[in-house]
Amino acid sequence: MERHPVAGWLFVLPATVFILSFTDLPLVATLASSLYTAPFAGHPGHYVGLDNYNGLIADPAFRQSLWNNVLYAAVTVPAAVVLAMAMALAVNAAIPGRAWLRLSFFLPTMLPMIAVGTIWLFFYTPQYGLVDRFTSLIGLGQINWLGDTSTALPAMMAIAIWKQAGFFMIFYLAALQNIPPPLREAAALEGVSRFYFFRRVTLPLLGPTTLFVMVTAAINAFSVVDHVVEMTQGGPDNASSLLLYYVYATGFRYWNTHAAAAATMVLVLILSLLAALMFGVFGRKVHYR
């Protein structure tokens, strides 16, 4: 059969055009925009080089948002991964009501982020919210979770973990069900404990899934803006401001689009370094079947 190389290129052409149009070209345009000043009063922007980046370093609001986002990712990523794995192990076992338990774990994922923000605003309402009622019952008193600089960011972290874990559970559940049953049967015949089997067999076989989940969770951690806008507006005193919210506020509230472009490039650089680190370091320890 005669082969036509042109046919292969035609197959990938739609995806290539899509990626170039909505990923590569906007990235190049954003990089170019970050090197200019914002137009003002009919005067076009002029080239300033790295001045916008120097302005970011000097901006305490940007530094606070960057630190908040690093802390946010450092907590939510491992917490969501561990919780998702635990939930998958629980619903993979033969227990009564397993289907309903899977549905309850996955349900938060189906809710839009704006709806999640509205629900948790009620939960965190001082005096009347469910969280405040619970803390009062155990003697911690009433806490303004979203109005206190020490609790606003942890409150947002709890929401992210609650919403993401059910989504990641699906991937772990699929990976668990793909483990060959003869491995469990051989381990049972040898008298191997469940913990030893999990540590030496299950966990390594879940390596590719864990790597995928970690990369996805890291990207999600640095692309959060919905519930920040809905719940705190980055307050109080920038305590819950994250990088993407800083980009949104700088570009659409203060109309400094070129500074927002510089912050966007910093965000892209962070995500690129995270992906390279995870695939370069953790990817070497992942075993694919």
Buried (B, 14 or more C-beta within 10 A) or exposed (E): EEEEEEEEEEEEEEEEEEEEEEEEEEEEEBBEBBBBBBEEEEEEBEEBEEBBBEBBEEBEBBEBBBEBBBBBBEBBBEBBBEBBBEBBBBBBEEEEEEEEBBEEBBEBBEEEBEEBBBEBBEBBBBEEBEBBEEBEEEEEEEBBBBBBEEBBBBBBBBBBBBBBBBBBBBBBBEBBEEBEEEEBEEBEEEEBEEEEBBEEBBEEBBBBBBBBBBBBBBBBBBBBBBBBBBBBEBBBEBBBBBBBBBBBBBBEEEEBBBBBBBBBBBBBEBBEEBBEEBEEEBBEEBEEE
